[in-house]
Amino acid sequence: MDNSSGVGVLDKAALVLSALESGPATLAGLVGATGLARPTAHRLAVALEHHRLVARDMQGRFILGPRLAELAAAAGEDRLLATAGPVLTHLRDVTGESAQLYRRQGDMRICVAAAERLSGLRDTVPVGSTLTMKAGSSAQILLAWEEPERLHRGLQGARFTATALSGVRRRGWAQSIGEREPGVASVSAPVRGPSNRVVAAVSVSGPIERLTRHPGRMHAQAVIDAAVRLSEALRRSG
């Protein structure tokens, strides 16, 4: 099968990246894997390194660069947001409550998509809102599956405990009652990317009067179903 695009330099660069997909390679390894002349392989690898598409490991071997991970994350974000609208709208319609999608951004979480209640009291979290990672059910979700050191750091000053996060991991969902804001309850579940890493939290929130002091009993299954739909969409296009 002919893999030529007609743009020779791009075809050769693609050969180099494909060769590195299986792991680190010396220049000799690149030459062997790509069939390119040694000067050509070296020139392309160094040019790709300049653009951070290729990097070097501690032994000086060529490896895939950090720019690829950044582009993959951006592509994942686009796919997540493209799918989020109808999923959040369905979740809102099923529960009768406002639905949100949160992603972690440093020590905060940001609302990247939302579907608001159509009538009555609206517990609005506008898209683009930045909220604390120290309180709220979606903060619990975004922290619960982190590596130990980051999890320990995230628990400092938090309104929830390590024991609570252990329960979140066991159940697969989180709830909060007046944790971030008095009188407001919420339920959240994890959205997982192709590598099974938690990339977002999907939530419903509303007044405790409606969600009660046990909001998970009412809405956990609907929130989990929405999170699974988003996770499946990311895996299909991953």
C-alpha positions as CSV (number, residue, x, y, z in Angstrom):
1,M,0.0,0.0,0.0
2,D,1.3,3.4,-1.0
3,N,1.5,5.8,2.1
4,S,2.8,8.7,0.0
5,S,0.8,11.9,0.3
6,G,2.8,13.6,-2.4
7,V,4.6,15.8,0.1
8,G,7.9,14.1,0.6
9,V,9.2,15.9,3.6
10,L,5.9,15.3,5.5
11,D,5.8,11.6,4.6
12,K,9.4,11.2,5.9
13,A,8.6,13.1,9.1
14,A,5.5,10.8,9.6
15,L,7.9,7.8,9.2
16,V,10.1,9.2,12.0
17,L,7.1,9.7,14.3
18,S,5.7,6.3,13.5
19,A,9.0,4.7,14.3
20,L,9.1,6.4,17.7
21,E,5.6,5.1,18.5
22,S,7.1,1.8,19.6
23,G,9.6,3.4,22.0
24,P,12.9,5.3,22.2
25,A,15.3,5.0,19.2
26,T,18.9,6.0,18.5
27,L,19.7,7.6,15.2
28,A,20.8,4.2,13.9
29,G,17.5,2.7,15.1
30,L,15.6,5.4,13.3
31,V,17.5,4.8,10.1
32,G,16.8,1.0,10.4
33,A,13.1,1.5,11.1
34,T,12.4,4.2,8.5
35,G,14.8,3.2,5.7
36,L,15.8,6.9,5.4
37,A,19.4,8.0,4.7
38,R,21.2,8.7,7.9
39,P,21.6,12.5,7.2
40,T,17.9,12.8,6.3
41,A,16.8,10.9,9.4
42,H,19.0,13.1,11.6
43,R,17.9,16.4,10.0
44,L,14.2,15.5,10.3
45,A,14.5,14.3,13.9
46,V,16.3,17.5,15.0
47,A,13.7,19.6,13.1
48,L,10.9,17.7,14.8
49,E,12.7,18.2,18.2
50,H,12.7,22.0,17.5
51,H,8.9,21.9,17.3
52,R,8.7,19.6,20.4
53,L,7.1,16.8,18.4
54,V,10.3,14.8,19.2
55,A,12.4,14.9,22.4
56,R,15.4,13.1,23.9
57,D,15.5,10.8,26.8
58,M,18.2,10.7,29.5
59,Q,20.4,8.5,27.2
60,G,20.0,10.9,24.3
61,R,17.7,8.7,22.3
62,F,14.9,10.2,20.3
63,I,11.4,9.8,21.8
64,L,7.9,11.3,21.0
65,G,7.8,14.9,22.2
66,P,5.5,16.7,24.7
67,R,3.7,18.7,21.9
68,L,2.0,15.5,20.8
69,A,0.4,15.1,24.2
70,E,-0.7,18.7,24.2
71,L,-2.4,18.2,20.8
72,A,-4.0,15.0,21.9
73,A,-5.4,16.7,25.0
74,A,-6.8,19.5,22.9
75,A,-8.4,17.0,20.5
76,G,-9.9,15.1,23.5
77,E,-11.3,18.4,24.9
78,D,-12.9,19.1,21.5
79,R,-14.5,15.7,21.4
80,L,-15.6,15.9,25.0
81,L,-17.3,19.3,24.4
82,A,-18.9,18.2,21.1
83,T,-20.5,15.3,22.9
84,A,-21.3,17.1,26.2
85,G,-24.2,19.2,24.9
86,P,-26.8,16.5,24.2
87,V,-25.6,14.3,27.1
88,L,-26.0,17.1,29.7
89,T,-29.3,18.1,28.2
90,H,-30.6,14.5,28.6
91,L,-29.2,14.4,32.2
92,R,-31.0,17.7,33.0
93,D,-34.3,16.4,31.5
94,V,-34.1,13.0,33.4
95,T,-33.2,14.6,36.8
96,G,-35.0,17.9,36.5
97,E,-31.8,19.6,37.8
98,S,-29.0,21.7,36.3
99,A,-26.2,19.6,34.8
100,Q,-22.5,20.6,34.5
101,L,-19.3,19.2,33.2
102,Y,-16.0,20.2,35.0
103,R,-12.4,19.8,34.1
104,R,-9.5,20.4,36.5
105,Q,-7.2,23.3,35.8
106,G,-4.3,23.5,38.2
107,D,-5.7,23.9,41.7
108,M,-9.1,24.9,40.5
109,R,-11.9,23.3,38.4
110,I,-13.6,25.0,35.5
111,C,-17.2,24.5,34.2
112,V,-16.7,23.7,30.5
113,A,-20.3,22.9,29.6
114,A,-23.7,23.1,31.3
115,A,-27.5,22.5,30.8
116,E,-29.6,24.7,33.0
117,R,-33.1,24.1,34.3
118,L,-35.8,25.5,32.1
119,S,-38.0,26.9,34.9
120,G,-38.1,27.5,38.6
121,L,-35.1,28.2,40.8
122,R,-31.9,27.9,38.7
123,D,-28.7,27.0,40.4
124,T,-26.6,28.5,37.7
125,V,-22.9,27.7,37.3
126,P,-22.1,29.6,34.1
127,V,-19.7,28.0,31.6
128,G,-16.2,29.3,32.3
129,S,-16.8,29.6,36.0
130,T,-13.8,28.7,38.1
131,L,-14.5,26.9,41.4
132,T,-12.5,25.5,44.2
133,M,-11.0,22.0,44.3
134,K,-11.4,21.9,48.1
135,A,-15.2,21.4,48.1
136,G,-18.0,20.0,46.1
137,S,-18.8,16.5,44.6
138,S,-17.1,17.2,41.3
139,A,-13.9,18.3,43.1
140,Q,-14.0,14.9,45.0
141,I,-14.3,13.1,41.6
142,L,-11.4,15.1,40.0
143,L,-9.1,14.3,43.0
144,A,-10.1,10.8,44.0
145,W,-8.2,8.9,41.4
146,E,-5.1,11.1,41.4
147,E,-1.7,9.6,42.3
148,P,-1.0,9.6,46.0
149,E,1.2,12.6,46.3
150,R,-1.1,14.9,44.4
151,L,-4.1,13.5,46.2
152,H,-2.5,14.1,49.6
153,R,-1.7,17.7,48.5
154,G,-5.2,18.2,47.3
155,L,-6.7,17.2,50.6
156,Q,-4.9,19.9,52.5
157,G,-7.6,22.4,53.6
158,A,-10.3,20.4,51.8
159,R,-13.9,20.0,53.1
160,F,-13.7,16.3,52.5
161,T,-11.3,13.6,53.8
162,A,-9.2,10.7,52.4
163,T,-11.8,8.3,53.8
164,A,-14.5,10.1,51.9
165,L,-12.5,9.8,48.6
166,S,-11.9,6.1,49.3
167,G,-15.7,5.8,49.4
168,V,-16.0,7.7,46.1
169,R,-13.6,5.3,44.4
170,R,-15.5,2.3,45.8
171,R,-18.9,3.6,44.7
172,G,-17.9,5.3,41.5
173,W,-19.7,8.6,42.3
174,A,-19.6,11.4,44.8
175,Q,-22.2,13.6,46.6
176,S,-22.0,16.8,48.6
177,I,-24.5,18.5,50.8
178,G,-23.8,22.2,51.5
179,E,-20.1,21.6,51.0
180,R,-19.2,24.3,48.5
181,E,-22.3,26.5,49.0
182,P,-24.8,26.4,51.9
183,G,-28.2,25.0,50.8
184,V,-26.8,23.4,47.6
185,A,-26.4,19.6,47.0
186,S,-24.8,17.9,44.1
187,V,-23.9,14.4,42.7
188,S,-21.0,13.8,40.3
189,A,-19.3,10.9,38.4
190,P,-16.1,10.5,36.5
191,V,-15.6,10.8,32.8
192,R,-12.6,8.7,31.6
193,G,-10.4,9.1,28.6
194,P,-9.1,6.3,26.3
195,S,-6.3,5.5,28.9
196,N,-9.0,5.2,31.6
197,R,-7.7,8.3,33.3
198,V,-10.3,10.6,34.8
199,V,-10.5,13.7,32.6
200,A,-13.7,15.4,33.7
201,A,-16.6,15.2,36.2
202,V,-20.2,15.3,35.2
203,S,-22.6,16.7,37.9
204,V,-26.1,17.6,38.7
205,S,-26.7,20.3,41.4
206,G,-29.7,22.0,43.0
207,P,-31.1,23.0,46.4
208,I,-31.1,20.5,49.2
209,E,-34.9,20.9,49.5
210,R,-35.2,19.2,46.1
211,L,-32.1,16.9,46.1
212,T,-32.6,16.0,49.9
213,R,-29.7,15.2,52.2
214,H,-29.1,12.0,50.2
215,P,-28.8,13.3,46.6
216,G,-26.9,10.2,45.5
217,R,-30.0,8.0,46.2
218,M,-32.0,10.1,43.8
219,H,-29.6,10.9,41.0
220,A,-26.4,8.8,41.2
221,Q,-27.5,6.3,38.5
222,A,-28.5,9.0,36.0
223,V,-25.2,10.9,36.6
224,I,-23.2,7.6,36.2
225,D,-25.0,6.8,32.9
226,A,-24.2,10.3,31.6
227,A,-20.5,9.9,32.5
228,V,-20.4,6.5,30.8
229,R,-21.9,7.9,27.6
230,L,-19.2,10.7,27.6
231,S,-16.4,8.2,28.4
232,E,-17.6,5.9,25.5
233,A,-17.6,8.8,23.1
234,L,-14.0,9.7,24.0
235,R,-12.9,6.0,23.6
236,R,-14.6,5.7,20.2
237,S,-12.7,8.7,18.9
238,G,-9.5,8.1,20.9
